[in-house]
């Protein structure tokens, strides 16, 4: 599966647009993560516990989007984006979305 943030894929041509695909996950911090993150914030710098949580949420949303595209018969996703929203304190939604397409090598 090719996933790109661009609208075109150099070396490929789009032969069919499948449509919008998405993957969404909702994650919460554990009490241990919240306390650990708060302690890390006291010294400043990267808060690795929160960084790890954010990366896990992004990867999960991406994996779900790819699965959705594959189920629709696509072999690529273009114009891929992420969007995140805090639903409530400590609970975050992460969305990965893009346009599923079928591509073939150009030439």
N, C-alpha and C positions, 0 to 999 in steps of 0.2 A: 504494500500500500504506500503510495506516494502522498505525503501531506506537505502542503506549502502554504505560506501566507500570501504568496503572489497570486495574481489572477491568470497567469499563463505559466506553462512549464516548458522551458527551453528544451528543444529536442523531441517534444511530443506535440501531438495535436489532439484536441478534444473532439471526440466523435459523438458523444452524447452527454447531455447534462441530465443527471439523475435528480438533483434537487438538494434542498437543505437537509443537512444531517446535524445531529447534536449529541452530546454526551453531558450529562449533568450528575453531579454528586453533591451531597450535603454532608459536611464534616463538622465535628465539634472537638474542642480541646478537652482532654481529660483533666481531672483535678491536678494530677501530677504535672502534666504539661503546663497548666496555667500557673502553678506555683513555681515550677522550674523556669518558665519564661519570665515571670515577675522577678525572680532572683537574678537572672541573666541581664535584665533591663537595668538593674541597679549599677552594673559595671559598664554599661554601654556597649556599643558595637553590635555585631550580628547576633540576633537572638536565634540560635541554631534550632531550638525546639520548634519555634514558630515557622522558621524557614523550611524545616523538614515537613511539617504539617501542610504548608502551602504547596510544596513540591509534590507530595503524595496526592493531594487533591487535584492538582493539574494533570498529573499522569493518569489518574483514574478517569477523569473527565475525557482526556484524549483517547484512552483505550476504549471507552464507551462510544465515543464518536466514530472511531475507526470501525468498531463492530457494527454500528448502525449503517455506515457506508457500505461495508461488505455485504450486509444483509440485503441492501438495495441493489446489489450488483455492480457497484462502483469499484474502480481500481485506483482511484486517486481522490483527494480532497483539495480543492483550491480555496483561496481567500479565507483560510482558517484563522480563527480568533479565539481568545479567551475572554471571559467576563466573570467577575467575582462580585458577590454581594453578601453583606452581612445580614442574615435573617433576623438574628437577635444576638445579644451579647454572647460571644463564644461559639456561635453557630454560623457557618459560612457556606454559601452555595458557590460552586465553581462550575462554569459552563464552558464547554469547548464546542465551537460550531463552525461550519463552513459549507461549501457547495460541493457535493459529491458529483464526480464525473467519471466517464470512461475515456481513457486516453490510449493512444497507440503511438509507437515511435514515428516521428516525422521522416519523410524521405522515402 
